[in-house]
Amino acid sequence: MLNRTCRVVRAASLADQELTDDPLPVDQVVTGDPRVAVHELAEDDAVAVGVWQHTAGTSTDVESDEVFVVLRGRATIEVAGGPTLQVGPGDVGMLAAGARTTWTVHEDLRKVYVVRAE
């Protein structure tokens, strides 16, 4: 269970947390030159928790079950066959496993995520 560790991570510190590049596959880039980076906070067989950033541009993805909180930036998330979500600082988003999404990031987006393992 999440490394069996109890701790608090100050959300304010995550806005400046150094992240590791996690290049997007070329076939996921729609427009611009978006870059993705991540910092893992905890992970086990059931769930992963971390910080994720996507710079301005548009990309596609197939989602896992996820809950996230936007720390900074703004984006439009189009869910194929579903809603179009507008997200910004303080918003809590929920994505369903298998959802096909298009992320248009207007201002570099940084979020804290909790993803259920598939």
N, C-alpha and C positions, 0 to 999 in steps of 0.2 A: 504494500500500500504506500505509494509515493515515498519510497525510501525510508518509511517508518520514522520520519522526522517531523517534529512540530516546530514551526517557525513562522515569523512574520516577515514579509517583504514589503517595504514601504513603496507604495505605488508611485509616489513622487520621484523616487530614485530610478524607476524604470524608464522614465521619459528620456534619460540620458545614458541608460545602460548600453554598453558596447555590445554590438551584435555581430554574429558571424554570417558572412555572405552565404546565401543558399540560392544559387542561380536558378532562374526559371528556365524550363525547357523551351527552346526556340518556338516550338509549335503552340505554346500557351500565350505568347506575346501577340497582342492584337495591334496596338499602336504605341508609339513612343519607345522608350528604352527603360522600362520599369526594372527596378532592382528589388530583390527580396533578401531579407536578413532575419536571423532568428537567434534567440537566446533561450535555452531550455532551463526551466526552473526546477522541474521534477518530472519523473516518468516512471511508470511501471507497466505491467502487462495490460492494465485496464484503461489507463488514462495518461495523457501528457499535458503539462502545464508549461507555458512559456510566454515569451514576448516575440511578436512578429511585426515586421515592417515591410511596407510596399511603397516604393517611391512613385511619383506621378507617372501615369501611363495606364494602359488597359491590358488586362490579361484574363485568361479563362482558367477555370479549375473545376474539379469534381470534388465535392466536399465530403468530409467526415462529420459525424455528429459533433457539434461544437457550440460552445457558449463563449462569447468574447466581450471585452469591455474596451472601447476605444479610448486611448490615452491622448492622442492628438491626431490632427489631420481630418480629411473628409473624403468620402467615397460614395459612389453609387454602385450597388450590387444588384445586378439583374439575375434573377433566378429563372431558368428556362421553365416555362409552363407555370410560373408562380409569380410572386410579387417582385416589385423593384424596391429595394431598401436604400434609404438615404441614411448614412451614419456619420457621426462626428463625435467630438470629445464628450465623454460621459455616457454615450449610448451603449446599451447592452444588446448584442445581436445573438441570434440563434440560427444555426444552419443544420439542415438534416443530411445525414449520410446519403450519398448518391446524387445530391442536387448538383446540377450543372450550372455554374455561375460565370458571369462576366463582371469583373471588378474594374470600374473606371475610377482611378484614384486621382482626385483633383488637387489635393495637398497631401504630401507624404503622410501616410497613415501608419500609426503604431498602435498595436492592441495587445492586451493580455488575453491569452486563450486557454481554454480547457477543452481538450479533444478526447473523445472516447476512442480507444483502440478498436480497430475493425477485426 
